[in-house]
Amino acid sequence: EDPLRTVTLPAHARANRPAVLAREERIGAWFEESALTRLEPGDPAVGVVTVGLAYTYVKEVLPQASVLKLASSWPLPRKLIAEFARSVERLIVVEELEPLIEEQLRAMGLPAEGKTFFPRAGELSPEIVRRGFVTAGVLPEEERPSPLAAEAIPRPPLLCAGCPHMSSYMALRAVNARVCGDIGCYTLAAIEPLKAIDTCVAMGASIGNAVGLALAGTETRPIVATIGDSTFLHSGIPPLIDALYMNADITVLILDNHITAMTGGQHHAGTGRSLRDEPRPRVDFAELCRSIGVRWVRSVDSYDMATLYQTVREATEHRGVSVIVANRPCVLDPVRIRGVPLEVETENCVACQMCMNLGCPAISWDEAMYDGHHKVRIDAGLCIGCTLCAQICPSNCIKAPAAREVEPAGTG
């Protein structure tokens, strides 16, 4: 036990500072000899200092150059860098984003160049690195093949077929809510066709953002914070307590899909299983919210569109804090859910596009037309039979195959 090290009082922190600096010196000295640092002598006219993936681009574009590949951007092997700089006529740093290494080299008194030729925004690529060396006069300007005129077909990211989050954002659009989103698969609801999220700042920030909007008093639309189950447990409870304390006029919609889906299907305290898939106590989100003082709490099945729409409407009309727990398992994790795929009765489809507004990848336009608009079709290989599209279809033309088979002849 060493309280001087583990209890970071200001006096302890000041005493530990020399140890931190000494550790950095030891790491830098280790990088001087480590195999992670690669010195590759070549043409002494140009020496390139680089790190990470940018090294592969440099080797592809300028294979004859002298290259020093660093193990890390901090701390630097300063002696090795100084020796490398003396061995070349010109020193160029190739690194992504900010000139962290370049500025350190300049602070060492070395004539390093870098961001004059390479961008500070976006990822590097072989072509970008090539253009940088051309601008630097290291490579000659040469005729390059013209890029293909063809454009790739846009493939916007979508939620999975049957994702239970789709219905929640359809319901929020129906009440014209001002939606503060959070970090998760459901952030895709910010883009077409759902286009139902107005803000997304950081993990757990949705409820705090909603509280701020409510207290500002300038918003005339219902204010709703949407947050996933694992995110709520991670960093959503304190701002919900704050919302109650401030008596904020907001609705919190907890999107409970029983898993941490976006990062690979990890269990959490709300699933009743450990990361090793062992039984654990399960947090009841509705009871948790009631325990901290929320009086208006409802749980609803995300696949029950009518009840969900009604619940969202009632929640947003409530004055004060209201909480909805939209409950339905993720269709991918921990097991892939698969039901009987639905079909479209093409002859009865009126091309209203209501089902397309879900953003379900199983639904697409058909070649058949109605009143100048494309009818729709369902890809049986993607459809899981969730029935969300069937529930919102005004012409009742989306059905399960079995339902079509038992209908009397001549009926729609």
N, C-alpha and C positions, 0 to 999 in steps of 0.2 A: 504494500500500500504506500502510495506517495501523494498525499494531498497537495503538495506543491505543484505536482504535474496534473492531477486530475480535477482539482478545484480551481477554476480560473478566476480567482479574485484579481482585481487590478494589480495588486502587489505581486501576486504569483505570476501573472502574465508578463510583467516587466522582468521578473527574474528569469523566466523561461525564454525570453526573446533571444538572448545570446545562443541558447541551445538550438533554436530554430535556424538561426543564421549559420551555425556550425554544420547543421545537418544539410543545409543547402550546399555548402561548400564541399561536403563529402560526396554528395550526389553528383555535383559538377565534376569532381575529380574522378569519380567512377565512370562517368560518361566519356572522359578522356581516353580510357582504355577499353571500354565496353565494345563488344562485337555489334551492339545495336547502332553504334556510330560507325558509318562506313566512309572511308576516304578512298576515292577512286581517281588517281592521277590521270591526266590526259593532256590535251592541248593547253599550255600555260597562258595562252592569250586570254582565255575566259575561264574564270572559276565560279561555279554555281554552288551556293549554299541553299539547301532545301530541307524539307521535312515532310513526312507523311506521304499521302498519295501523289503530291506534286512531284516527288522524286521520279515516279514512273513516267510522267509526262516529259520531264527534262531528259531522261534517258532515251525516250522515243524521238524527241525533236532534235536534241543536241548530243548525240552519242559520243562525239569526240571530245567534249569538254571535260575539264577537271571538275569533279563533283564531290562535295562534302555533304553527305546525308546525315542529319542530326537525329539522335534518338528521341529528343524532346525539344520543345521550344523554350523550356525553362527547367532547371538552370542550364546554362550553356557550357560546353567544354572550351573555355576561353583560350587556353594555351594552344589547343589544336586549331582553333579558328584563326588565331593570330599567325600561326605557322602556315596555314593554308593560304591566308591572304598574302603573305610575303612570297609565296611560290607562284602566284598568278599576276597577270598584268591588269586584269579588270575583275572586280568582285560584284556579282549579281545575286540577289536573294530572290528565290521563287517560293512564295508562300501564299496560302489562301487568306482572303479577308484582310484583317488589319496588319500593318507592318511591324508586328511584334519583334521578330528576329532582326529585321532591318534596322530598327531603331536601337536595339541593344548593340548591334555591331557599330553603328555610328557613335554610340556613347563610349565604345571602346577606342574610338579614334580611327576606325577603319573606313575607307571610302566606299561604303556599300551603296548599291543602287537596287531598286526593286519596283516600288509602286509607281514610279514614273512610267513603267512599261506594262505593268500587270494590274488588273482591276482590283478594287477593294470590295466589290459587290459580286455575289454569285460564285458558283463553283468554277474552278479551273478545268480545262480540258486540253488535250494535245493541240487543238487548233488555236485556242486562246494563248497558250504558251508559245506556240510558233509565231503568232502575230506579235507577241511581246518581244521576242528576240529579233524579229524583223525591225520593229520600231527602235530597238536598242542598237541596230546596226550590226548585230552579231550574225544574223542570217540575211542573205540577199533576198530582195523582193523577187518572187517568181510567179509564173503563171500557175494558178491553181484551177482544178476543174470547177466549173460553175456548179453551184448546188442545184439539185433537182428542183424543177418548178412545181412538182406535185406536192400537195400538202397532205399531211396525215389526217385521217378522219378523227375528229374530236371524240375522245372517250372520257367524259367527265367522271370523276369518282362518284360512286353511288353506295347507298346502304345495301346490305344483302337482301336477296329476295325473301320476303316474309319478315324482315326486321321489325320487331315490335315498336321501335321508335318512330316509324313512319306515321302511325295513327296519331301519336301525341302531337306531332307538329302540324298535321292536318287540322286537328282540333284547335290548336292555338291560332292557326290562320283564320279559322272560322270566327273567332272572337276578336280578330284584329289586334292581337296582343303585341306589346313591346317586349321582346324576348331577350333576356340576358343568358347566353349559352355558356357552356363550360367545355372542358377537355375530354374528348371521347369520340367514339364512332359517330355519335349523334351530332358532332360539329359539322358534319356533311350537310345537315339541314340548313346551313347558311347559304347554300348554293341552289341553283335551279335543279329540280322543279319545286322542291319544298320551299326554299327561300324564306325561312321563318325565324332566323336568328339575327339579331341586331348587333350584339356585342359578344366578344369572346376574348378575354384578356389573359387569364392564367388559370391554372388548376385551382378550383375552389372559389374563383372570383365571382361566379354568377350571382350568388345570393347577395354578396356585398355590393355588387354593381346595381342590383335591383333596389336595394335599400337606398343607395345614393340617389337613384332616379326618383324614388318615391318621396324622399325628403326634400329634393329640389323643388317639387311642387309644380313642375312645368309640363308634365306628361298627362295627356288626356286619355290615352289608351290604357287598357289593363296592363299592369307590369307583372311579368312572369319570369322566374329564374328556373332554368332547366339544368339538372345536374344528375349524373349517373350514380348508381348505388355505391360503387367503390370510391368515387370521388367525394361523395357526400360523407362517407365515413372518414376519409382522409383529411378533408379540410372544409367540409360544409356545415358541420354542427356549430362551431363558434359563430359564424355569421348569421345562422338561423337564430341563435340566442340573441344576438345583437338586434336582429329584425324585430323580435318580440319586445326587447327592451326599448327600442325606439318606436314601437307601435307602427311599424311601416305597413303601408297598404299594398302588400304584394302577395303573389301566389308562388309557392315553390313546388315544382313538378319533379319528383324523384323518379328517374327512369330506371326501374329495378329490373335488370335482365339477368340477375342471379350469378354474375360473373364479372371479372375484369376483362372485358372482351378485346379491347383495342390492342392490348399489349401481350396477347397470347393465351388468354383464358385462365388467368390465375384466380384461385379462390380468395375470399376475403371474409371478414367477420359477419357479413350478411348472407353467406352461402351455407353456413353450417358445416363446412369442411375446411380442413387445414390445407396448406400447400402440398402436403404429403397425402392428401385425400383421406385424412382421418376424421372421424366425427368430432365436431366442436359445437359449443353453444352458438345459436344463431340469433343475430340481432333482428328484432322486429321493428322495421322502420316506422310504422304507424305508432306503435307504443313508445318508441324512443321520442318521437316528436311530441306526443302527448305529455311525456314525462318532463319535458323542459318547458311546457306551458302552452303549446299550440292547441287551441280548442277546436278549430275546424280542420279535421283530418279525414280523408277518404282514401280507400284503396279501390282500384279498379283494374279489370283485365284489359290490357292494351289491345286485345283482339275484339273486344266488345265495343264497336265504334259508337253505337247510339248512347250507351251509358257513359262512355268516355267524353263524348261531346257535351252531354248534359252536365257531367261532373265538372268539366272545365268551365262551362258557363256559370255554374253556381259558385265555383271557387273564386272566379274573377269578380263576381258581383258582391262577394263577402267583403266587409270592411275590416281591415286588419290583416293579420297573417293567416293564410290558408295553405294547407299542404295536401297534395295529391301524390299517392304512390301508384304509379303505373306499372303493373306487375305482369310480366310474361318472360319466360326464359329466352336467352339468346339462341338463335337458330343454328349457331355453329359450335359453341362451347357450352358445357364440357362435351356434349355429344351433338352430332349433326341431326337436326330435326327434319323429318321427311314425311309428308302426307301425300294424299292423292292430288295430283296436279289438276287445276281447273282448266276449263275450255271456254272459248268464246263462241257463242252462236252468231256467226258472222252475219247471217241474214237479219238478225234483230239488233245488231250494233248500230248506234246512231252517230258514232264518231264524236261523241261529246268531249272526249279526252279527260274525263274525271279520273279514271283509273291511272292515266299517265301522270297525273299530279302527285301520285304516291312516290314516284321515282323508283319503282320496283324494276330491277333489271330483267325480270322475267316477262315484262310487258313491253311490247314494241309496236310500231305501226305495221299495218298490213297493206298489201297492194290494193285491196278492195277499198272503194271510196263511198262516201255518203255526203251528199250536198257539198262536194268540193273538198272534203276533209278525209284523211286516212282513217279507216277503221283500225281496230287493234287486234293483236293476236297474243297468245301466251305460249312461251317456250316451256314445253312439258319437262324438259331437262333441268330447268332452273326453278320452276314453281314448286313450292312446298305445300300448297293447299291451305294457306293461312286464312283465306276468305276476305281479306281486307278489301280487295278490289270488288268482290261480289257485293259487299255490304254498301258500297258507295255508288254502284252502277245504277243509274236511273231507269235503264231499259231492261234490267233483270236478265241480261244476256250472258253473264258469266256464271257458269255452274260446274259442278263436278260431273264427270262422265256418267256416274251411276244415276244422278238426278235426271239427266237428260233421257236415259234409257227407260225410266219408269214413267215418264210423262206420256199422257195420251197423245196419239197422233193428232197433228193439227194445232197443238197448243204451243205457246211461246215459252 
